[in-house]
C-alpha cells in the first residue's frame, strides 16, 4: 500500500512532517549562540505554522547558551499562547538555560512549575536543576533535589550523581562527595571520569591528598582512565597538604605511566606544591622543565616559583623572576609584585620594596592592602618607622583601608625605632578612629615599644587596657611587660607579673623568666635570681644560655664560685652547648677557687667544641695559672693570646700599656718581655710602662708597686718613675742593655721559663718593703 493512501486527503505524509521538523530544529540549533537569529527563524516558522515542540526546544537551548534565560522562559509562555503545551523536554531545556546564566533559583521555579502544568519531571529535568545548583555552589539544594528524585521514584543517572558530587566539591564537602560516590555503586550506577574528578576536587579543597591518591587507584581498578584534570587536581591536593614529593611523583606518573602530556596547569600545580613547602630549587627546576617541554609558563607559574624562592630563603633569586617574565612577554600582576615586595622584606631590602611599589603604579597595576602591608613590614624590619607611617597614610590616600596587619607592622616599626609615643597613638587613637579593632599583636608591639624606651608604667597601663577591651593578654604580652620592668629596674613589678602568668593559667616561657632574672640581677637581688632559675625547672621551662649566663654572673658577683661551677656542669648535663661567655664565667669561678686544673680543662673544652677563646678567656686562665705557680703554662697561653692578636692592647709602639691589667697578668707580661729581650726576639729600646691603678685595685694604685717589686725580685732592669705621671714607669734602653750584659756573666736564661718565678705571697711581702722605702729601686 502506498504511504499516501494511509493518510487523510489534503494532509502531508508523516515522514515528510518529521523530516521537516528535524530540519527546522537543526537550522535553529546551528545558530549556536546567535539567539537573535534563532528567534528570527522561530518567528518565521510560527508564521508558517511550522513551529513545533522540537523547534521551541532548540530555540530555548540556543538562548541558554547565550545566557538569555528570560527569553528562554518567555518562549514557554509563547508556546502556551499558540496552543502548544510545553513538555518535559521544553521545561528541561528552560531549566538548563537558567542554570547556564547562574539563575539557580529560577531553575527551581521552573522545576516546580512543571507539576503545576501537569508535566512530571524526569531524570533530565532534575539533572538540569542540580547542575544549575552546582554551578552556583548550592550543594545543599543539590542534595535536597537528589532526595526528591528518590521520593518520586526517579532514578538518578551518572550525570545526576556527578553534578551533585561536583556541587559538594565546590562547597568543600568532601565527606558528602565521597558518600555519594559510594551511593552510586549501591544504586548500580558506575562512576565515570567526571564522578571521580568531582570527588578528587572535593578532597583537593580540604587538602585531603591521601584520599585523592586512593581515588586515583580506585579509578584504575574500575577501568576508568585518569585524565589531565584528574592529575592536576590531585597535585593541587598534594600542594595544599605540603606533599611536594607526592606531587612530583604524580607529574612523573601522568607522563610515563599514562602517556598524558602535562599542561601549564599541571606544572603550575607541581610548582605550587614546592612553593608551599619552601622547595625553591625544585620549583625552579620545574619552571625550566616547562620551557624544555614547550609548555609556556603563565603568570601563575612564575608567581608560584617566585613565592617558593621567597619562602625558601632565596629572596635574591625571587627578585630576578620579574625580569624573566618580561623577557618571556608574561605580564606581572599584583601577586607578582606582592611576592617581590615580601621577598624584599625577607632580605631587609626596604628601598627595593618601595621601588617595586612605585613600579606597580607606573605599570597601571593598583597595589592592594597586601602590597602596602609587605612594604610597611619591609620598613619595620630595618626600623624605618617614618617611612612605614608614610606608607600607612599613602594607603588611605589611594582609597585602601588599612587592616590590623597594616597597623601591627607600623606599630612594630615604631617599636624598633624607639618611638613609643607614636606606637601608643596608633594603637589608642588612629586604629579606633578607623574602626579597626587592635588584636593581641597590636598591644604586644606597643607594650614592647614602651618597654624599650623605659616607659614601664605605660607598658603596664597597656597591659590592663587590653583586659578592659576584652583582649586577653598572652604570654608575649606579659613577657614584654616584664622586659619593660627589667629595663627600668623595677624588679618587684617584674616578679608580680611573673606570678600573674601562673595565676592566669598561661604557659611560662623562658623569655619571661630571663627578663625577671635580669631585672633582679641589675638590682642586686642575687638570691632571687637563683631562686628564679630553680622555679623555671619546677614549672617545666627549660633554661637557655641567657638563663645560665645570668645566674653564673650573679654567682660571680656574689662570690659563690662553687655554685657557678655547679651551674656549668648542669648546663652540660642538660645537653646545652655553652658559649664562650658561659665558659668564661666558669673559668672566673675557678680563678677565685684557685682550681687551675679545672680552669685548664675548661679552656681545652672550648677548643674541643670549636669555640674561639676571647680576651677574657685567656686573661682569666693565665691569672689562675700564675696565682697557682704554673708559670710555664701561663707564659705559653700568653704567647698564644699574643699570636691571636688578643693582647695587642698592651703594645703601642714603644709603650707597654698595662692599664686595666691585674697584678698576675702584669707579672706574666713582664716575664715574657724579659725573656724576649734575652732571647733576642725584641731589641732593647726606651720603653714606657703605663700602669694606672690596676684592675680590681679598689681605688688604690697597686700596679706601679707590683711592677717595681717584680722587676726587683727577678733582678730585672732598673725602672724609674716618670715625674709628670705617677701611673707610668720607664725602662731605658741603657738599663735594659746593662741588665742583658749582667745576665751574660751569670747563669744563662735559656727561655722565658727560666726567669725567676715569684709567688704571689713573696710578691706581697716584697711590696711591704717597697712601701717603706718609698723610693726608686736600684739594684
C-alpha positions in Angstrom: 0.0 0.0 0.0 1.3 3.5 -0.9 2.2 5.6 2.1 -0.1 8.4 0.9 -3.1 6.1 1.0 -2.8 5.8 4.8 -3.4 9.5 5.4 -6.3 11.7 5.1 -6.8 13.6 1.8 -5.0 17.0 1.8 -2.6 16.1 4.7 1.1 15.6 4.2 2.7 12.2 4.8 4.0 11.7 8.4 7.6 11.1 7.2 7.7 14.4 5.5 6.5 16.2 8.6 9.0 14.6 10.8 11.8 15.3 8.3 10.7 18.9 8.1 10.6 19.2 11.9 14.1 17.8 12.2 15.4 20.2 9.6 13.8 23.2 11.2 15.2 22.2 14.6 18.6 21.7 13.1 18.6 25.1 11.5 17.9 26.7 14.8 20.4 24.6 16.6 23.1 25.7 14.1 22.7 29.3 15.3 25.0 28.3 18.2 24.8 31.4 20.5 23.2 33.7 17.9 20.0 34.0 19.9 18.6 36.8 17.8 19.0 34.7 14.6 17.4 31.7 16.4 14.4 33.8 17.5 14.0 35.2 13.9 13.9 31.7 12.5 11.4 30.6 15.1 9.2 33.6 14.2 9.3 32.6 10.5 8.3 29.0 11.4 5.5 30.3 13.6 4.1 32.4 10.7 4.1 29.3 8.5 2.7 27.2 11.3 5.8 25.1 11.3 7.0 25.8 14.9 6.6 22.6 16.9 7.8 21.3 20.3 11.3 20.5 18.8 11.8 23.9 17.3 11.0 25.6 20.6 13.3 23.2 22.4 16.1 24.0 20.0 15.5 27.8 20.4 15.5 27.5 24.2 18.8 25.7 24.1 20.3 28.5 21.9 19.0 31.1 24.4 20.6 29.1 27.2 24.0 29.0 25.6 23.7 32.8 25.0 22.7 33.2 28.7 19.3 34.7 27.7 17.3 32.9 30.4 14.5 35.5 30.4 13.9 35.0 26.7 14.0 31.2 27.2 11.2 31.4 29.8 9.4 33.7 27.5 9.2 31.0 24.9 7.4 28.7 27.3 4.7 31.4 27.6 4.6 31.8 23.8 4.1 28.1 23.3 1.1 28.1 25.6 -0.4 31.2 23.8 0.0 29.3 20.5 -1.9 26.4 21.9 1.2 24.2 22.4 1.6 22.6 25.8 5.3 22.5 26.8 6.5 19.0 27.5 9.3 17.7 29.7 11.9 18.4 27.1 10.9 22.1 26.8 10.9 22.5 30.6 14.2 20.7 31.0 15.8 23.0 28.3 14.5 26.0 30.1 15.9 24.8 33.4 19.2 24.3 31.7 19.0 27.8 30.3 18.5 29.3 33.8 21.4 27.2 35.1 23.8 28.4 32.4 23.0 32.0 33.5 23.6 31.3 37.1 19.9 31.6 37.9 19.6 28.5 40.1 16.5 29.9 41.9 14.7 30.5 38.6 15.7 26.9 37.6 14.0 25.6 40.7 10.9 27.7 40.0 10.6 26.1 36.5 11.0 22.7 38.1 8.2 23.4 40.5 6.0 24.9 37.6 6.2 21.5 35.8 3.9 20.0 38.3 1.5 22.9 38.1 1.2 22.3 34.3 0.9 18.5 34.8 4.3 17.7 33.5 6.2 15.1 35.5 10.0 15.9 35.8 12.3 13.2 34.7 15.9 12.4 35.3 17.0 15.1 32.8 14.8 17.8 34.5 16.3 17.0 37.9 19.8 16.7 36.5 19.4 20.1 34.8 18.2 21.7 38.1 21.0 20.0 40.1 23.6 21.3 37.5 22.2 24.8 38.0 22.8 24.5 41.7 26.2 23.0 41.1 27.3 26.0 39.0 26.3 28.4 41.8 27.8 26.2 44.6 24.4 25.4 46.1 25.5 22.0 47.3 22.8 21.8 50.0 20.0 22.4 47.5 21.5 19.9 45.1 21.4 17.2 47.8 17.7 18.1 48.5 16.9 17.6 44.8 18.6 14.3 44.8 16.4 13.3 47.8 13.3 14.4 45.8 14.3 12.2 42.9 14.2 9.2 45.2 10.9 10.3 46.7 9.4 10.5 43.2 11.0 7.2 42.1 13.1 9.0 39.5 16.3 7.0 39.2 19.5 9.3 39.2 21.9 8.6 36.4 25.7 9.1 36.3 25.2 12.7 35.1 22.9 13.4 38.1 25.4 12.0 40.6 28.4 13.7 39.0 26.6 17.0 39.2 25.8 16.6 42.9 29.3 15.4 43.7 30.7 18.5 41.8 28.4 20.7 43.8 29.6 19.2 47.1 33.2 19.7 45.8 32.7 23.4 45.3 31.4 23.7 48.8 34.3 21.8 50.3 32.1 19.0 51.4 34.5 16.1 50.8 32.8 13.7 53.1 29.4 14.1 51.4 31.1 13.8 47.9 32.7 10.5 48.9 29.4 9.2 50.4 27.7 10.0 47.1 30.4 8.1 45.2 29.6 5.1 47.4 25.8 5.6 46.9 26.3 5.5 43.1 27.8 2.0 43.4 24.9 0.8 45.7 22.4 2.3 43.2 24.0 0.3 40.3 25.4 3.5 38.7 29.0 3.1 37.7 31.1 6.3 38.4 32.7 7.8 35.3 35.7 10.2 34.9 33.5 13.2 35.9 32.3 11.5 39.1 35.8 10.6 40.2 37.2 14.0 39.2 34.5 15.7 41.2 35.3 13.6 44.3 39.0 14.3 43.9 38.2 18.0 43.6 36.3 17.8 46.9 39.4 16.3 48.5 41.6 19.0 47.0 39.5 21.8 48.6 40.4 20.4 52.0 44.0 19.2 51.3 43.0 15.6 51.7 45.8 14.4 49.5 45.8 10.8 50.8 42.2 10.2 49.8 42.7 11.9 46.5 45.5 9.4 45.7 43.4 6.5 46.8 40.6 7.6 44.4 43.1 7.6 41.5 43.9 4.0 42.4 40.2 3.2 42.7 39.6 4.7 39.2 42.2 2.4 37.6 40.8 -0.7 39.4 37.4 0.1 37.9 38.8 0.7 34.4 38.3 4.5 34.4 41.4 6.1 33.0 42.6 9.3 34.8 42.9 12.4 32.6 44.9 15.5 32.9 42.3 17.1 35.1 42.5 14.2 37.5 46.2 14.6 37.9 46.1 18.3 38.1 43.5 18.2 40.8 45.4 15.5 42.8 48.6 17.5 42.5 46.9 20.6 43.8 45.6 18.5 46.7 49.2 17.4 47.5 50.3 21.1 47.3 47.8 22.0 50.0 48.9 19.1 52.1 52.6 20.1 51.8 53.4 16.9 50.0 55.7 18.2 47.3 57.3 14.9 46.7 54.0 13.2 46.0 53.1 16.0 43.6 56.2 15.5 41.6 55.6 11.7 41.6 52.1 12.4 40.1 53.6 14.6 37.4 56.1 11.9 36.5 53.3 9.2 36.5 51.0 11.1 34.2 53.7 11.2 31.6 55.4 7.9 31.9 52.6 5.6 33.1 49.6 7.2 31.4 51.1 8.9 28.4 49.4 12.2 29.3 51.1 15.5 28.4 51.2 17.8 31.4 49.8 21.2 30.6 50.5 24.6 32.1 48.1 23.8 35.0 49.9 20.6 35.7 53.3 22.2 36.0 51.9 25.1 38.0 50.2 22.8 40.5 53.6 21.0 41.0 55.4 24.3 41.4 52.8 25.4 43.9 53.4 22.2 45.9 57.1 23.1 46.0 56.2 26.6 46.9 54.1 25.7 49.9 56.9 23.6 51.2 59.6 26.2 50.5 61.4 24.0 48.0 62.9 26.7 45.9 65.3 24.6 43.9 62.7 22.1 42.8 60.3 24.9 41.8 63.0 26.5 39.6 63.8 23.1 38.1 60.1 22.7 37.2 60.0 26.1 35.7 62.9 25.2 33.4 61.4 21.8 32.6 58.2 23.6 31.4 60.2 25.5 28.8 62.1 22.4 27.7 58.7 20.7 27.2 57.4 23.6 25.2 54.8 24.4 27.8 54.7 28.2 28.2 54.7 29.3 31.8 51.9 31.7 32.7 51.8 34.4 35.4 50.6 31.8 38.0 53.6 29.6 37.2 56.1 32.4 37.7 54.3 33.7 40.8 54.5 30.2 42.4 58.2 29.9 41.6 58.8 33.4 43.0 56.9 32.5 46.1 58.9 29.3 46.5 62.1 31.3 46.4 60.8 33.8 48.9 59.6 31.2 51.3 62.8 29.1 50.8 65.1 32.0 51.8 66.3 32.7 48.3 65.0 36.2 48.1 67.6 37.4 45.7 66.6 34.7 43.2 63.0 35.6 43.7 63.7 39.2 42.6 65.2 38.0 39.4 62.0 36.4 38.2 60.0 39.6 37.3 62.7 40.4 34.7 62.5 36.8 33.3 58.7 37.3 33.0 59.2 40.5 31.0 61.6 38.7 28.6 59.0 35.9 28.2 56.3 38.5 27.5 54.3 37.5 30.5 52.7 40.4 32.2 53.2 40.5 36.0 50.1 41.0 38.1 49.5 42.3 41.6 50.5 38.9 43.1 53.9 39.1 41.3 54.7 42.4 42.9 53.3 41.4 46.3 55.7 38.4 46.3 58.6 40.6 45.2 57.9 43.1 48.0 57.6 40.3 50.5 61.0 38.9 49.3 62.5 42.4 49.8 61.1 42.3 53.4 62.9 38.9 54.0 66.1 40.3 52.6 65.8 43.6 54.5 65.7 45.5 51.2 63.3 48.2 52.2 64.3 50.6 49.4 63.8 47.9 46.8 60.4 47.2 48.2 59.4 50.8 47.8 60.8 50.7 44.2 58.5 47.8 43.4 55.6 49.6 44.9 56.2 52.6 42.7 56.7 50.4 39.6 53.3 48.8 40.1 51.6 52.2 39.8 53.7 53.1 36.8 52.5 50.0 35.0 48.9 50.6 35.9 48.7 47.8 38.5 46.9 49.0 41.6 48.6 48.0 44.8 46.3 46.2 47.3 46.4 46.0 51.0 48.8 43.1 50.9 51.2 45.2 48.8 51.3 48.0 51.3 51.4 45.6 54.3 54.5 43.9 52.8 56.2 47.3 52.2 55.4 48.5 55.7 56.8 45.3 57.1 60.0 45.7 55.0 60.5 49.1 56.6 59.6 47.7 60.0 62.3 45.1 59.8 65.0 47.8 59.5 63.4 50.3 61.9 62.4 52.8 59.2 59.4 54.0 61.2 58.9 57.3 59.4 58.7 55.6 56.1 56.4 52.9 57.5 54.0 55.6 58.8 54.2 57.4 55.5 53.1 54.2 53.7 50.2 53.9 56.1 49.0 57.3 55.1 49.5 56.6 51.4 47.2 53.6 51.6 44.4 55.7 52.7 45.1 58.4 50.1 44.8 55.7 47.5 41.4 54.6 48.8 42.6 51.5 50.5 41.6 50.7 54.1 44.4 49.6 56.3 43.8 46.4 58.3 45.0 45.3 61.6 48.1 43.7 59.9 49.0 47.2 58.5 48.9 48.8 61.9 50.7 45.9 63.6 53.6 46.4 61.2 53.6 50.1 61.7 53.5 49.8 65.5 56.3 47.3 65.3 58.3 49.8 63.2 57.8 52.5 65.9 58.9 49.9 68.5 62.1 49.2 66.7 62.7 53.0 66.2 62.1 53.6 70.0 59.0 55.8 69.1 56.8 54.7 72.0 54.5 57.7 71.8 53.7 57.2 68.2 53.2 53.5 68.8 50.7 54.2 71.5 49.0 56.9 69.4 48.5 54.4 66.6 47.1 51.9 69.0 44.8 54.0 71.1 43.7 56.7 68.6 44.2 56.0 64.9 43.1 52.4 64.9 39.9 53.2 66.8 39.1 56.2 64.6 39.2 54.0 61.6 37.1 51.3 63.3 39.9 48.8 63.4 40.0 46.6 66.5 43.5 46.1 67.8 44.5 42.5 68.5 46.9 40.9 70.9 49.8 41.5 68.4 49.0 45.2 68.3 49.1 45.6 72.1 52.2 43.4 72.4 54.2 45.6 69.9 53.1 48.8 71.7 54.0 47.3 75.1 57.4 46.4 73.8 57.8 49.9 72.4 57.2 51.4 75.8 59.5 48.9 77.4 62.4 49.6 75.1 62.0 53.3 75.9 62.0 52.7 79.7 58.3 53.6 80.0 57.4 50.7 82.3 54.3 52.4 83.7 52.8 53.0 80.2 53.6 49.4 79.3 51.7 48.1 82.4 48.9 50.5 81.6 48.5 49.0 78.1 48.5 45.5 79.6 45.5 46.5 81.8 43.8 48.3 78.8 43.9 45.0 76.9 41.7 43.4 79.5 39.3 46.3 79.7 38.7 46.0 76.0 38.2 42.3 76.1 41.5 41.3 74.6 43.1 38.5 76.5 46.9 39.1 77.2 49.1 36.2 76.2 52.5 35.1 77.4 54.1 37.5 74.9 52.2 40.4 76.5 53.4 39.6 79.9 57.0 38.9 78.7 57.1 42.3 77.0 55.8 44.0 80.2 58.3 42.2 82.3 61.1 43.3 79.9 59.8 46.8 80.3 60.2 46.5 84.1 63.6 44.9 83.7 64.9 47.9 81.6 63.5 50.3 84.2 65.0 48.3 87.2 61.5 47.5 88.5 62.4 44.0 89.8 59.4 43.7 92.2 56.9 44.6 89.5 58.6 42.1 87.2 58.1 39.4 89.9 54.5 40.4 90.3 53.9 40.0 86.6 55.7 36.7 86.5 53.4 35.4 89.3 50.4 36.7 87.4 51.3 34.5 84.5 50.8 31.4 86.6 47.6 32.7 88.2 46.1 33.2 84.7 46.9 29.7 83.7 49.3 30.8 80.9 52.2 28.7 80.0 55.5 30.2 81.2 58.2 30.8 78.6 62.0 31.3 79.0 61.8 34.9 77.9 59.6 36.0 80.8 61.9 34.2 83.3 65.0 35.6 81.8 63.7 39.2 81.9 62.7 38.8 85.5 66.1 37.3 86.4 67.9 40.1 84.6 65.8 42.7 86.4 66.8 41.1 89.8 70.4 40.9 88.7 70.6 44.6 87.9 69.1 45.4 91.2 71.5 43.2 93.2 68.9 40.6 94.1 71.3 37.6 93.6 69.4 35.2 95.8 66.2 35.9 93.9 67.9 35.2 90.6 69.0 31.7 91.7 65.5 31.0 93.1 64.0 32.0 89.7 66.4 29.6 88.0 65.1 26.8 90.2 61.5 27.9 89.6 62.0 27.6 85.9 62.7 23.9 86.0 59.9 23.3 88.5 57.4 24.9 86.1 58.7 22.9 83.1 60.6 25.8 81.5 63.9 24.7 80.1 66.6 27.4 80.9 68.6 28.6 78.0 72.1 30.1 77.7 70.8 33.5 78.8 69.3 32.0 81.9 72.5 30.2 82.9 74.7 33.2 82.0 72.7 35.5 84.3 72.8 33.0 87.1 76.5 32.5 86.7 77.2 36.2 86.7 75.2 36.5 89.9 77.3 33.8 91.4 80.5 35.5 90.3 79.4 38.9 91.8 78.2 37.2 95.0 81.5 35.1 95.2 79.5 31.9 95.0 82.2 30.2 92.9 81.2 26.6 93.7 77.6 27.4 92.7 78.8 28.9 89.4 80.8 25.8 88.5 77.8 23.6 89.5 75.6 25.5 87.1 78.2 25.0 84.3 78.0 21.2 85.0 74.2 21.3 85.0 74.2 23.1 81.6 76.3 20.4 80.0 74.3 17.6 81.7 71.1 19.0 80.3 72.5 19.0 76.8 73.3 22.7 76.4 76.2 23.9 74.4 77.7 26.7 76.5 79.1 29.6 74.6 82.4 31.4 75.3 80.6 33.7 77.8 79.5 30.8 79.9 82.9 29.2 79.8 84.5 32.5 80.9 82.2 32.7 83.9 83.1 29.2 84.9 86.9 29.9 84.5 86.5 33.0 86.6 85.0 30.8 89.3 88.0 28.5 89.0 90.3 31.5 89.4 88.6 32.5 92.6 88.8 28.9 93.9 92.4 28.6 92.6 91.4 25.5 90.8 93.9 25.6 87.9 93.2 22.1 86.7 89.5 22.7 86.2 90.4 26.1 84.5 92.7 24.4 82.0 90.1 21.6 81.4 87.5 24.3 80.6 90.0 26.1 78.4 90.7 22.9 76.5 87.0 22.2 76.2 86.4 25.5 74.5 88.8 24.5 71.7 87.4 21.0 71.5 83.9 22.3 70.9 85.1 24.5 68.1 84.6 27.7 70.0 87.1 30.6 69.9 88.5 31.7 73.2 88.4 35.5 73.6 90.4 38.1 75.6 88.6 37.3 78.9 89.2 33.5 78.4 92.9 33.9 78.1 93.2 36.6 80.7 91.4 34.7 83.5 93.0 31.4 82.6 96.5 33.0 82.7 95.7 34.6 86.0 94.7 31.3 87.7 97.8 29.6 86.4 100.0 32.4 87.6 98.5 32.5 91.0 98.9 28.8 91.4 102.6 29.0 90.3 102.0 27.2 87.0 104.2 29.9 85.3 105.3 27.9 82.2 101.6 27.2 81.3 100.8 30.9 81.9 103.6 32.0 79.7 102.6 29.6 76.9 99.0 30.8 77.0 100.2 34.5 77.0 102.2 33.9 73.8 99.2 32.1 72.2 97.0 35.1 73.0 99.6 37.5 71.5 99.7 35.4 68.4 96.0 35.6 68.1 96.1 39.4 68.4 94.1 39.4 71.7 96.8 41.2 73.7 97.6 43.8 71.2 96.2 46.4 73.5 99.3 46.0 75.7 101.8 47.1 73.0 101.6 50.5 71.4 104.9 51.1 69.7 107.4 51.7 72.5 104.7 51.8 75.1 103.8 48.8 77.3 100.2 49.7 78.4 99.3 47.6 81.4 96.4 49.9 82.3 93.5 47.6 83.3 95.6 44.5 83.8 95.7 42.6 87.0 98.8 42.1 89.1 99.1 38.5 87.9 98.7 39.4 84.3 101.2 42.2 84.6 103.8 39.8 86.1 103.3 37.3 83.2 103.6 40.2 80.7 106.9 41.4 82.2 108.3 37.9 82.4 107.7 37.2 78.8 109.1 40.7 77.9 112.3 39.9 79.7 112.6 36.6 78.0 112.1 38.2 74.6 114.9 40.6 75.4 117.2 37.8 76.5 116.4 35.6 73.5 116.8 38.4 71.0 113.2 38.4 69.9 112.9 42.0 71.0 115.7 44.7 70.7 116.4 47.0 73.7 114.8 50.4 73.5 113.4 53.1 75.7 110.2 51.6 77.0 107.4 53.4 78.8 105.4 51.2 81.1 101.9 52.6 81.7 100.3 51.1 84.8 97.4 53.1 86.0 95.9 51.7 89.2 95.3 48.2 88.0 92.1 46.2 87.7 90.4 45.2 91.0 92.7 47.6 92.8 89.8 49.1 94.8 90.9 52.7 94.1 94.5 52.3 95.5 97.2 52.3 92.9 98.7 48.8 93.4 100.1 48.1 89.9 103.0 50.5 89.9 104.4 48.9 93.1 103.7 45.5 91.8 105.7 46.2 88.6 108.6 47.6 90.6 108.5 44.7 93.0 108.5 42.1 90.4 111.4 43.6 88.5 113.4 43.7 91.7 112.7 40.1 92.6 113.9 38.8 89.2 116.8 41.2 89.2 115.4 42.9 86.2 116.4 46.2 84.5 116.3 49.4 86.5 112.9 51.1 86.4 112.4 54.8 87.1 109.2 56.8 87.6 108.1 59.5 85.2 107.9 62.7 87.2 104.9 64.0 85.3 102.9 60.8 85.6 102.7 58.7 88.7 101.0 56.0 86.8 103.9 55.5 84.4 107.3 53.9 84.8 110.3 54.0 82.4 112.7 51.3 81.3 115.6 52.9 79.4 117.5 51.2 76.6 120.7 51.6 78.7 119.2 49.9 81.7 117.9 47.0 79.6 121.4 46.6 77.9 123.1 46.8 81.2 120.7 44.0 82.5 121.4 41.9 79.5 125.2 42.4 79.9 125.0 41.2 83.5 122.9 38.2 82.5 125.7 37.0 80.2 128.1 36.9 83.1 125.7 34.9 85.3 123.6 31.8 84.7 122.2 31.9 81.2 118.5 32.2 80.8 117.6 29.6 78.2 114.0 30.5 77.9 111.2 32.5 79.4 110.5 29.6 81.8 114.0 30.0 83.3 113.3 33.6 84.6 113.0 33.5 88.4 109.3 33.0 89.2 107.9 34.8 92.2 104.9 33.6 94.0 102.1 35.9 95.0 102.9 35.6 98.7 106.6 36.6 98.0 105.3 39.5 95.9 103.1 40.7 98.7 105.9 40.6 101.3 108.2 42.5 99.0 105.6 45.2 98.3 105.6 45.9 102.0 109.3 46.7 101.8 108.7 48.8 98.8 106.2 50.9 100.6 108.6 51.5 103.5 111.4 52.6 101.2 109.2 54.9 99.1 111.9 55.5 96.6 113.1 54.4 93.1 114.6 51.0 93.3 118.2 50.4 92.3 120.0 47.2 92.4 
